[in-house]
Amino acid sequence: MYFRFTILRLFRLLRVFRTFKYSSTIIMTIEVMIVAIKRSMDALSALFFFLITGTMLFSTLLYFAERGNNNRSLLDLQENNHALRNVYIFICLLL
């Protein structure tokens, strides 16, 4: 009985070593992705800047549009506050 479990453990160990056969390909793929991100860092930083700027702009507009409702409790605000989610949906629809 103990011998059978040893064989199963051996097969499991061999399955782990099989992944090391593809490790050079995986490492090369990761290096290519890192180089691509480094080369497009200017475009990515501009994208994130405009995303954050748009989020702040539309969140501020929604804040001023909804600021007249001050008589709600904190629990109501947590359940019904979807302004930031609506901003992200609007920005995603624009893209």
Contacts in CASP RR format, 6 or more apart in sequence:
PFRMAT RR
TARGET T0000
AUTHOR 0000-0000-0000
METHOD contacts of the structure
MODEL  1
MYFRFTILRLFRLLRVFRTFKYSSTIIMTIEVMIVAIKRSMDALSALFFF
LITGTMLFSTLLYFAERGNNNRSLLDLQENNHALRNVYIFICLLL
37 44 0 8 1.000
51 91 0 8 1.000
54 87 0 8 1.000
54 91 0 8 1.000
55 84 0 8 1.000
55 87 0 8 1.000
55 88 0 8 1.000
55 91 0 8 1.000
58 87 0 8 1.000
58 90 0 8 1.000
58 91 0 8 1.000
59 83 0 8 1.000
59 84 0 8 1.000
59 87 0 8 1.000
62 83 0 8 1.000
62 86 0 8 1.000
62 87 0 8 1.000
63 83 0 8 1.000
66 83 0 8 1.000
72 80 0 8 1.000
END
